[in-house]
Amino acid sequence: MKILLVEDDQELSNVVTKILKHDNYDVNNAYDGEEAIDYVKNYSYDLIIMDVMMPKLNGLDATKKIRSMGIPTPIILLTAKSLLDDKVNGLDAGADDYLTKPFQMKELLARIRALLRRGNLVASEGFGDFTLDPNTFEIAHDGKSYRLTGKEYKLMELFIRNSNIFLSTERILESIWEYDSDVDISVVWVFISSLRKHLERIGSNVTIKVSRGVGYRLEENKK
């Protein structure tokens, strides 16, 4: 599971990151709201932990911006304020949960697990005429389905969640293989070719379009 931790207190960020990684979460770090926006524009996350009081762009405004971009990733806001109005403002901004500083890591971890479980209960994602089931790893259309491998699923999920932009080969490598030194750049094309065949196999009118020098994205074939 990939988490974006947005916290301007370097010491606290380091401590929380260390504990999250110990619990086998993959963590990226941002230190202000503007940096957080840049991260969510370029990468997909399972959860965002966002401090409220930050320089450049505060957590409430960053949360509103993320939601205005159509990104549904669960967000936990962290703040030193405990007044009811502050909590309400955080939830109204689009946050899914709210934790007041100082907090116990045990409680933060429990809230993370709860939100991730809630996310896993979502029946499916999709694009165009096909759906992607997060529980079975199957793509399906009109009664036909095909089970994807783990990497194929992650790649298709990445395309669905970023369907409005072209994804470069480098971004795909970083998101799926995280720049594994043993992975050749050509593996991206191999997996894209496989996903194209799977879409054809289930009779979907969606394909993966390539724009030379730019990248790849899902696209419906117009009839």
Beta strands, then each sheet from edge to edge (+ up, - down):
strand 1: 2-6
strand 2: 26-30
strand 3: 47-51
strand 4: 75-79
strand 5: 97-100
strand 6: 125-127
strand 7: 130-132
strand 8: 138-141
strand 9: 144-147
strand 10: 206-211
strand 11: 215-220
sheet 1: 2+ 1+ 3+ 4+ 5+
sheet 2: 6+ 7- 8+ 9-
sheet 3: 10+ 11-
end
